[in-house]
Amino acid sequence: MSLPSSIAHYRITAKLGEGGMGEVWRATDTKLGREVAIKVLPERFAADPDRMARFRREAQVLASLNHPNIAAIYGVEERTIVMELVPGDTLAELVARGPVPVAEALPMARQIAEALEAAHEKGIVHRDLKPANVKVTPAGVIKVLDFGLAMAVSAAGSAAGGQADLNTSPTLTVRATQAGMIMGTAAYMSPEQARGMAVDKRSDIWAFGVLLYELLTARPMFSGDTISDTLAAVLRADIDLTALPPDTPPAIRRLLRRCLERDRKRRLPDIGVARLEIDEAAAGVVEFPAPVAAPHARAAFRWWYAPVALVTLASLALAVVHLRETPPQPAPMRFQIPAPEKTDFGNTGMALSPDGRQLAFIASGADGRPMLWVRPLDSVAAHALPGTEGAVFALFWSPDSRFIGFLVGGKVMKIEAAGGPPQTLCE
């Protein structure tokens, strides 16, 4: 389709893509001087009341969601939606290059879970979650795109399951010719979607499991020569997890099995549970390489390696002779460390400083935003470290107990335990 050179105060610069809901164009906001994405409904559909209603619903849904892992909406102009322009690759482009390592895939999956959790809390179901609708920015931030197929679901509505109202059941076709047809992308549909039944947040949880499997394996969970064959696989094919990489944590294998239960009464009930499972698994997966001595430094002490070995052996002999007695073991100490007021530890783990004087941990406040905290063990109070908002798992200390390392936004960061600006160590 051809577009004018500008829409309102947005200057059109390039076409980005198109889908069932219209075309997406890159544009410049001439008032605010920023790049945006504009989704335009084709003219031939503008007279279609059903399609226009779905288009308006997309605008309303996006406007109600305000989350760092969901692409934002900036405004609506006639039959266009002005959205955040998200740089980077989609997960579909990412997996086309091969499986994503477990240590990289889990932080991505966690951010997707956080985005869905925010939507589900507002009663919004995405209904078309797939790799092509998720982008990862160069900074490692996940953005879930295109809630165009989403529908606000009341708590007492479709959550109960059963047959959907045929007049509101979603559709896969360009124009619904009959009620009760299916909407979404076949390979990522839940079984209830494939049957044209009522949809609730557990349909997104199924799609999340399918997406995570594909992220780790670069293989589709369900496929077929035709849409009908693919839907048949969704409904009947065995859930085979043997293609997962060997280093996939048991907690993630268990999570996938729970997400991919065809009986949604047995399926994982809430995506927040998936986030906690990922935290637990990621804490044991993400590794940080030990410092490596420079080549010239290693060569410099090779000449005295043998004398040191002799001295070590001599010391060991003296220890055997003179230190045979086992020293008395101190009695174990037990104590509790409560979360700071109005916060929650969640499931992110803790890290004790090498000198044994301070405890670092991540806690979430009332807004659900995690932050790094430090508690001196000789104090009854902990203090937050500003600048660490969004920190996730894998806390570690520097050997001198001065700095704390953590992950945020796909980067390894460090910050002084006493406070100060965080510093980036690496991607």
Stockholm file with secondary structure:
# STOCKHOLM 1.0

chainA/1-427         MSLPSSIAHYRITAKLGEGGMGEVWRATDTKLGREVAIKVLPERFAADPDRMARFRREAQVLASLNHPNIAAIYGVEERTIVMELVPGDTLAELVARGPVPVAEALPMARQIAEALEAAHEKGIVHRDLKPANVKVTPAGVIKVLDFGLAMAVSAAGSAAGGQADLNTSPTLTVRATQAGMIMGTAAYMSPEQARGMAVDKRSDIWAFGVLLYELLTARPMFSGDTISDTLAAVLRADIDLTALPPDTPPAIRRLLRRCLERDRKRRLPDIGVARLEIDEAAAGVVEFPAPVAAPHARAAFRWWYAPVALVTLASLALAVVHLRETPPQPAPMRFQIPAPEKTDFGNTGMALSPDGRQLAFIASGADGRPMLWVRPLDSVAAHALPGTEGAVFALFWSPDSRFIGFLVGGKVMKIEAAGGPPQTLCE
#=GR chainA/1-427 SS CCCCSEETTEEEEEEEEEETTEEEEEEEETTTTEEEEEEECCHHHHTCHHHHHHHHHHHHHHHHCCCTTBCCEEEEETTEEEEECCCSEEHHHHHTTCCCCHHHHHHHHHHHHHHHHHHHHTTEECSCCCGGGEEECTTSCEEECCCTTCEECCTTTGGGCSCCCTTTCCCSSSSCSSTTCCCSCGGGCCHHHHTTCCCCHHHHHHHHHHHHHHHHHSSCSSCCSSHHHHHHHHHHSCCCCTTSCTTCCHHHHHHHHHHTCSSTTTSCSCHHHHHHHHHHHHHTTCCCCCCCCCHHHHHHTSTTHHHHHHHHHHHHHHHHHHCCSCCCCCCCCCCCCCCCTTCBCTTCCEEECTTSSEEEEEEECTTCCEEEEEEETTSSCCEECTTCTTCEEEEEECTTSCEEEEEETTEEEEEETTCCCCEEEEC
#=GC SS_cons         CCCCSEETTEEEEEEEEEETTEEEEEEEETTTTEEEEEEECCHHHHTCHHHHHHHHHHHHHHHHCCCTTBCCEEEEETTEEEEECCCSEEHHHHHTTCCCCHHHHHHHHHHHHHHHHHHHHTTEECSCCCGGGEEECTTSCEEECCCTTCEECCTTTGGGCSCCCTTTCCCSSSSCSSTTCCCSCGGGCCHHHHTTCCCCHHHHHHHHHHHHHHHHHSSCSSCCSSHHHHHHHHHHSCCCCTTSCTTCCHHHHHHHHHHTCSSTTTSCSCHHHHHHHHHHHHHTTCCCCCCCCCHHHHHHTSTTHHHHHHHHHHHHHHHHHHCCSCCCCCCCCCCCCCCCTTCBCTTCCEEECTTSSEEEEEEECTTCCEEEEEEETTSSCCEECTTCTTCEEEEEECTTSCEEEEEETTEEEEEETTCCCCEEEEC
//
